[in-house]
Amino acid sequence: MPDTFLPLETVRAAVAAPGVAVVASPRPCPVCGQAMTGRKTSACSDRCRATKSRRTRTEGQSEREGRVRELLEAALRVLVRVDEPEA
């Protein structure tokens, strides 16, 4: 395939040697605080990524449980009002 079909940046990226220049990200890992290197965007290692995923899942579950609790309490308040005799 001739190079005329690809943008110049794509050709350069395809020719560049991978891993030659590993630059540390200015952002620290959200789990352990170490600098993230290479193309890592969410965490610095597989272990930290798994920890972050578990935390996110646990926080989401807690939020869902809180919303369900609020809905159940609201339903109970409505039921109590319905059961009260009118004066």
N, CA, C and O atoms as a GROMACS GRO file, in nm:
protein
  348
    1MET      N    1   0.085  -0.117   0.000
    1MET     CA    2   0.000   0.000   0.000
    1MET      C    3   0.090   0.123   0.000
    1MET      O    4   0.179   0.133   0.084
    2PRO      N    5   0.069   0.214  -0.089
    2PRO     CA    6   0.152   0.334  -0.094
    2PRO      C    7   0.122   0.425   0.026
    2PRO      O    8   0.014   0.421   0.083
    3ASP      N    9   0.220   0.506   0.061
    3ASP     CA   10   0.207   0.598   0.174
    3ASP      C   11   0.107   0.709   0.149
    3ASP      O   12   0.071   0.779   0.243
    4THR      N   13   0.062   0.728   0.028
    4THR     CA   14  -0.029   0.838  -0.002
    4THR      C   15  -0.166   0.818   0.062
    4THR      O   16  -0.240   0.914   0.076
    5PHE      N   17  -0.201   0.694   0.099
    5PHE     CA   18  -0.330   0.669   0.160
    5PHE      C   19  -0.331   0.695   0.310
    5PHE      O   20  -0.438   0.706   0.370
    6LEU      N   21  -0.216   0.705   0.372
    6LEU     CA   22  -0.206   0.725   0.516
    6LEU      C   23  -0.161   0.866   0.547
    6LEU      O   24  -0.077   0.921   0.475
    7PRO      N   25  -0.214   0.927   0.653
    7PRO     CA   26  -0.163   1.057   0.695
    7PRO      C   27  -0.017   1.044   0.738
    7PRO      O   28   0.026   0.936   0.780
    8LEU      N   29   0.057   1.150   0.728
    8LEU     CA   30   0.200   1.149   0.758
    8LEU      C   31   0.226   1.106   0.903
    8LEU      O   32   0.322   1.034   0.929
    9GLU      N   33   0.141   1.149   0.996
    9GLU     CA   34   0.161   1.112   1.137
    9GLU      C   35   0.148   0.962   1.157
    9GLU      O   36   0.220   0.903   1.237
   10THR      N   37   0.055   0.899   1.086
   10THR     CA   38   0.034   0.755   1.098
   10THR      C   39   0.156   0.679   1.049
   10THR      O   40   0.197   0.580   1.110
   11VAL      N   41   0.214   0.725   0.939
   11VAL     CA   42   0.334   0.660   0.885
   11VAL      C   43   0.448   0.673   0.984
   11VAL      O   44   0.522   0.577   1.008
   12ARG      N   45   0.464   0.790   1.042
   12ARG     CA   46   0.571   0.810   1.141
   12ARG      C   47   0.550   0.722   1.263
   12ARG      O   48   0.645   0.664   1.316
   13ALA      N   49   0.426   0.711   1.309
   13ALA     CA   50   0.397   0.630   1.427
   13ALA      C   51   0.422   0.482   1.399
   13ALA      O   52   0.468   0.409   1.487
   14ALA      N   53   0.393   0.438   1.278
   14ALA     CA   54   0.414   0.297   1.243
   14ALA      C   55   0.562   0.263   1.234
   14ALA      O   56   0.601   0.149   1.261
   15VAL      N   57   0.644   0.360   1.197
   15VAL     CA   58   0.786   0.336   1.180
   15VAL      C   59   0.861   0.351   1.312
   15VAL      O   60   0.966   0.290   1.331
   16ALA      N   61   0.810   0.431   1.403
   16ALA     CA   62   0.879   0.458   1.530
   16ALA      C   63   0.893   0.330   1.610
   16ALA      O   64   0.801   0.247   1.613
   17ALA      N   65   1.005   0.314   1.674
   17ALA     CA   66   1.031   0.195   1.756
   17ALA      C   67   0.952   0.207   1.887
   17ALA      O   68   0.964   0.309   1.955
   18PRO      N   69   0.872   0.106   1.923
   18PRO     CA   70   0.795   0.115   2.046
   18PRO      C   71   0.884   0.102   2.169
   18PRO      O   72   0.980   0.026   2.169
   19GLY      N   73   0.851   0.178   2.272
   19GLY     CA   74   0.922   0.168   2.399
   19GLY      C   75   1.058   0.234   2.403
   19GLY      O   76   1.133   0.212   2.498
   20VAL      N   77   1.093   0.314   2.304
   20VAL     CA   78   1.224   0.378   2.304
   20VAL      C   79   1.229   0.486   2.410
   20VAL      O   80   1.325   0.495   2.487
   21ALA      N   81   1.128   0.569   2.413
   21ALA     CA   82   1.125   0.679   2.510
   21ALA      C   83   1.002   0.661   2.598
   21ALA      O   84   0.890   0.688   2.556
   22VAL      N   85   1.024   0.615   2.720
   22VAL     CA   86   0.913   0.599   2.813
   22VAL      C   87   0.914   0.721   2.903
   22VAL      O   88   1.008   0.744   2.979
   23VAL      N   89   0.806   0.798   2.894
   23VAL     CA   90   0.796   0.921   2.970
   23VAL      C   91   0.695   0.901   3.081
   23VAL      O   92   0.586   0.847   3.059
   24ALA      N   93   0.732   0.944   3.200
   24ALA     CA   94   0.640   0.932   3.313
   24ALA      C   95   0.529   1.034   3.299
   24ALA      O   96   0.553   1.148   3.259
   25SER      N   97   0.409   0.992   3.330
   25SER     CA   98   0.294   1.080   3.323
   25SER      C   99   0.300   1.180   3.438
   25SER      O  100   0.348   1.147   3.546
   26PRO      N  101   0.254   1.302   3.415
   26PRO     CA  102   0.252   1.398   3.524
   26PRO      C  103   0.147   1.362   3.630
   26PRO      O  104   0.151   1.414   3.742
   27ARG      N  105   0.055   1.272   3.595
   27ARG     CA  106  -0.047   1.231   3.692
   27ARG      C  107   0.002   1.111   3.772
   27ARG      O  108   0.060   1.018   3.716
   28PRO      N  109  -0.020   1.114   3.902
   28PRO     CA  110   0.016   0.996   3.982
   28PRO      C  111  -0.094   0.890   3.973
   28PRO      O  112  -0.208   0.920   3.936
   29CYS      N  113  -0.058   0.770   4.006
   29CYS     CA  114  -0.155   0.659   4.009
   29CYS      C  115  -0.258   0.690   4.117
   29CYS      O  116  -0.220   0.726   4.229
   30PRO      N  117  -0.388   0.678   4.088
   30PRO     CA  118  -0.489   0.709   4.188
   30PRO      C  119  -0.494   0.611   4.305
   30PRO      O  120  -0.557   0.640   4.407
   31VAL      N  121  -0.428   0.496   4.292
   31VAL     CA  122  -0.432   0.395   4.397
   31VAL      C  123  -0.310   0.407   4.488
   31VAL      O  124  -0.324   0.420   4.610
   32CYS      N  125  -0.190   0.402   4.428
   32CYS     CA  126  -0.068   0.399   4.511
   32CYS      C  127   0.011   0.529   4.509
   32CYS      O  128   0.096   0.550   4.596
   33GLY      N  129  -0.016   0.617   4.412
   33GLY     CA  130   0.052   0.746   4.407
   33GLY      C  131   0.180   0.748   4.325
   33GLY      O  132   0.240   0.854   4.310
   34GLN      N  133   0.223   0.635   4.273
   34GLN     CA  134   0.344   0.633   4.189
   34GLN      C  135   0.314   0.694   4.054
   34GLN      O  136   0.198   0.701   4.012
   35ALA      N  137   0.420   0.738   3.984
   35ALA     CA  138   0.402   0.796   3.851
   35ALA      C  139   0.364   0.687   3.752
   35ALA      O  140   0.418   0.577   3.755
   36MET      N  141   0.269   0.720   3.665
   36MET     CA  142   0.228   0.625   3.562
   36MET      C  143   0.320   0.642   3.442
   36MET      O  144   0.339   0.754   3.394
   37THR      N  145   0.376   0.533   3.392
   37THR     CA  146   0.469   0.539   3.281
   37THR      C  147   0.404   0.485   3.154
   37THR      O  148   0.305   0.413   3.159
   38GLY      N  149   0.463   0.521   3.043
   38GLY     CA  150   0.415   0.468   2.916
   38GLY      C  151   0.276   0.518   2.881
   38GLY      O  152   0.245   0.636   2.899
   39ARG      N  153   0.194   0.427   2.830
   39ARG     CA  154   0.061   0.464   2.784
   39ARG      C  155  -0.047   0.436   2.886
   39ARG      O  156  -0.166   0.435   2.853
   40LYS      N  157  -0.009   0.412   3.008
   40LYS     CA  158  -0.106   0.381   3.112
   40LYS      C  159  -0.187   0.506   3.146
   40LYS      O  160  -0.132   0.614   3.163
   41THR      N  161  -0.319   0.489   3.156
   41THR     CA  162  -0.404   0.604   3.181
   41THR      C  163  -0.487   0.592   3.307
   41THR      O  164  -0.521   0.694   3.367
   42SER      N  165  -0.520   0.470   3.350
   42SER     CA  166  -0.608   0.457   3.466
   42SER      C  167  -0.532   0.422   3.594
   42SER      O  168  -0.572   0.465   3.703
   43ALA      N  169  -0.425   0.345   3.584
   43ALA     CA  170  -0.347   0.306   3.702
   43ALA      C  171  -0.207   0.264   3.656
   43ALA      O  172  -0.185   0.240   3.537
   44CYS      N  173  -0.114   0.254   3.750
   44CYS     CA  174   0.025   0.228   3.713
   44CYS      C  175   0.054   0.080   3.686
   44CYS      O  176   0.152   0.049   3.617
   45SER      N  177  -0.027  -0.010   3.739
   45SER     CA  178  -0.001  -0.153   3.721
   45SER      C  179  -0.133  -0.229   3.716
   45SER      O  180  -0.240  -0.175   3.744
   46ASP      N  181  -0.123  -0.357   3.680
   46ASP     CA  182  -0.243  -0.441   3.678
   46ASP      C  183  -0.304  -0.454   3.817
   46ASP      O  184  -0.426  -0.454   3.832
   47ARG      N  185  -0.219  -0.464   3.918
   47ARG     CA  186  -0.267  -0.477   4.055
   47ARG      C  187  -0.345  -0.352   4.097
   47ARG      O  188  -0.451  -0.361   4.158
   48CYS      N  189  -0.290  -0.234   4.065
   48CYS     CA  190  -0.358  -0.109   4.101
   48CYS      C  191  -0.487  -0.092   4.021
   48CYS      O  192  -0.586  -0.041   4.073
   49ARG      N  193  -0.487  -0.136   3.894
   49ARG     CA  194  -0.607  -0.126   3.812
   49ARG      C  195  -0.717  -0.214   3.868
   49ARG      O  196  -0.833  -0.175   3.871
   50ALA      N  197  -0.681  -0.335   3.914
   50ALA     CA  198  -0.779  -0.425   3.975
   50ALA      C  199  -0.833  -0.366   4.105
   50ALA      O  200  -0.953  -0.375   4.132
   51THR      N  201  -0.745  -0.308   4.186
   51THR     CA  202  -0.788  -0.245   4.311
   51THR      C  203  -0.884  -0.130   4.284
   51THR      O  204  -0.986  -0.116   4.351
   52LYS      N  205  -0.851  -0.049   4.184
   52LYS     CA  206  -0.936   0.064   4.148
   52LYS      C  207  -1.072   0.015   4.100
   52LYS      O  208  -1.175   0.073   4.133
   53SER      N  209  -1.073  -0.092   4.022
   53SER     CA  210  -1.198  -0.149   3.972
   53SER      C  211  -1.284  -0.200   4.087
   53SER      O  212  -1.406  -0.179   4.088
   54ARG      N  213  -1.223  -0.268   4.183
   54ARG     CA  214  -1.298  -0.318   4.298
   54ARG      C  215  -1.357  -0.203   4.380
   54ARG      O  216  -1.471  -0.210   4.424
   55ARG      N  217  -1.278  -0.096   4.399
   55ARG     CA  218  -1.327   0.020   4.473
   55ARG      C  219  -1.447   0.082   4.402
   55ARG      O  220  -1.548   0.114   4.466
   56THR      N  221  -1.435   0.099   4.272
   56THR     CA  222  -1.543   0.160   4.194
   56THR      C  223  -1.669   0.075   4.203
   56THR      O  224  -1.779   0.129   4.219
   57ARG      N  225  -1.654  -0.056   4.192
   57ARG     CA  226  -1.768  -0.147   4.200
   57ARG      C  227  -1.833  -0.138   4.338
   57ARG      O  228  -1.955  -0.135   4.349
   58THR      N  229  -1.753  -0.135   4.444
   58THR     CA  230  -1.805  -0.129   4.580
   58THR      C  231  -1.878   0.003   4.604
   58THR      O  232  -1.985   0.005   4.664
   59GLU      N  233  -1.819   0.114   4.556
   59GLU     CA  234  -1.883   0.245   4.573
   59GLU      C  235  -2.016   0.249   4.498
   59GLU      O  236  -2.114   0.302   4.550
   60GLY      N  237  -2.020   0.195   4.378
   60GLY     CA  238  -2.144   0.192   4.301
   60GLY      C  239  -2.251   0.111   4.370
   60GLY      O  240  -2.368   0.148   4.372
   61GLN      N  241  -2.210  -0.002   4.427
   61GLN     CA  242  -2.305  -0.088   4.497
   61GLN      C  243  -2.359  -0.016   4.620
   61GLN      O  244  -2.479  -0.026   4.650
   62SER      N  245  -2.274   0.056   4.692
   62SER     CA  246  -2.320   0.130   4.811
   62SER      C  247  -2.420   0.238   4.772
   62SER      O  248  -2.519   0.259   4.841
   63GLU      N  249  -2.393   0.308   4.660
   63GLU     CA  250  -2.486   0.411   4.614
   63GLU      C  251  -2.621   0.349   4.577
   63GLU      O  252  -2.726   0.404   4.613
   64ARG      N  253  -2.619   0.237   4.507
   64ARG     CA  254  -2.744   0.171   4.469
   64ARG      C  255  -2.822   0.127   4.593
   64ARG      O  256  -2.944   0.144   4.599
   65GLU      N  257  -2.752   0.071   4.691
   65GLU     CA  258  -2.818   0.029   4.814
   65GLU      C  259  -2.880   0.148   4.887
   65GLU      O  260  -2.989   0.136   4.943
   66GLY      N  261  -2.811   0.262   4.886
   66GLY     CA  262  -2.866   0.382   4.949
   66GLY      C  263  -2.992   0.429   4.879
   66GLY      O  264  -3.089   0.468   4.945
   67ARG      N  265  -2.992   0.426   4.746
   67ARG     CA  266  -3.112   0.468   4.672
   67ARG      C  267  -3.228   0.373   4.698
   67ARG      O  268  -3.342   0.418   4.715
   68VAL      N  269  -3.201   0.244   4.702
   68VAL     CA  270  -3.307   0.146   4.732
   68VAL      C  271  -3.361   0.168   4.871
   68VAL      O  272  -3.482   0.161   4.893
   69ARG      N  273  -3.273   0.195   4.966
   69ARG     CA  274  -3.316   0.220   5.104
   69ARG      C  275  -3.409   0.342   5.110
   69ARG      O  276  -3.512   0.338   5.177
   70GLU      N  277  -3.370   0.450   5.041
   70GLU     CA  278  -3.454   0.570   5.039
   70GLU      C  279  -3.591   0.542   4.978
   70GLU      O  280  -3.692   0.589   5.029
   71LEU      N  281  -3.595   0.466   4.869
   71LEU     CA  282  -3.722   0.433   4.806
   71LEU      C  283  -3.810   0.348   4.897
   71LEU      O  284  -3.931   0.368   4.904
   72LEU      N  285  -3.748   0.252   4.966
   72LEU     CA  286  -3.825   0.168   5.058
   72LEU      C  287  -3.880   0.250   5.174
   72LEU      O  288  -3.994   0.229   5.216
   73GLU      N  289  -3.801   0.342   5.227
   73GLU     CA  290  -3.849   0.428   5.336
   73GLU      C  291  -3.964   0.515   5.289
   73GLU      O  292  -4.062   0.535   5.362
   74ALA      N  293  -3.954   0.568   5.166
   74ALA     CA  294  -4.062   0.650   5.111
   74ALA      C  295  -4.189   0.566   5.094
   74ALA      O  296  -4.299   0.612   5.122
   75ALA      N  297  -4.173   0.444   5.048
   75ALA     CA  298  -4.288   0.355   5.032
   75ALA      C  299  -4.352   0.325   5.167
   75ALA      O  300  -4.474   0.322   5.178
   76LEU      N  301  -4.270   0.303   5.270
   76LEU     CA  302  -4.324   0.279   5.404
   76LEU      C  303  -4.401   0.399   5.456
   76LEU      O  304  -4.507   0.383   5.517
   77ARG      N  305  -4.350   0.520   5.433
   77ARG     CA  306  -4.420   0.642   5.477
   77ARG      C  307  -4.556   0.652   5.409
   77ARG      O  308  -4.654   0.689   5.473
   78VAL      N  309  -4.562   0.619   5.280
   78VAL     CA  310  -4.690   0.623   5.208
   78VAL      C  311  -4.784   0.518   5.266
   78VAL      O  312  -4.902   0.547   5.285
   79LEU      N  313  -4.736   0.400   5.292
   79LEU     CA  314  -4.821   0.294   5.348
   79LEU      C  315  -4.872   0.330   5.486
   79LEU      O  316  -4.987   0.301   5.518
   80VAL      N  317  -4.790   0.393   5.567
   80VAL     CA  318  -4.833   0.433   5.702
   80VAL      C  319  -4.943   0.537   5.691
   80VAL      O  320  -5.039   0.532   5.767
   81ARG      N  321  -4.932   0.632   5.598
   81ARG     CA  322  -5.035   0.733   5.579
   81ARG      C  323  -5.166   0.670   5.532
   81ARG      O  324  -5.274   0.714   5.572
   82VAL      N  325  -5.157   0.570   5.448
   82VAL     CA  326  -5.277   0.504   5.398
   82VAL      C  327  -5.348   0.428   5.508
   82VAL      O  328  -5.471   0.425   5.513
   83ASP      N  329  -5.272   0.365   5.598
   83ASP     CA  330  -5.330   0.286   5.706
   83ASP      C  331  -5.389   0.370   5.817
   83ASP      O  332  -5.472   0.320   5.893
   84GLU      N  333  -5.350   0.497   5.830
   84GLU     CA  334  -5.401   0.582   5.938
   84GLU      C  335  -5.550   0.613   5.914
   84GLU      O  336  -5.589   0.648   5.803
   85PRO      N  337  -5.629   0.600   6.017
   85PRO     CA  338  -5.772   0.636   6.002
   85PRO      C  339  -5.789   0.787   5.989
   85PRO      O  340  -5.717   0.864   6.053
   86GLU      N  341  -5.882   0.828   5.908
   86GLU     CA  342  -5.906   0.971   5.892
   86GLU      C  343  -5.995   1.020   6.004
   86GLU      O  344  -6.091   0.953   6.043
   87ALA      N  345  -5.963   1.136   6.057
   87ALA     CA  346  -6.040   1.189   6.169
   87ALA      C  347  -6.148   1.283   6.125
   87ALA      O  348  -6.221   1.337   6.209
   0.00000   0.00000   0.00000
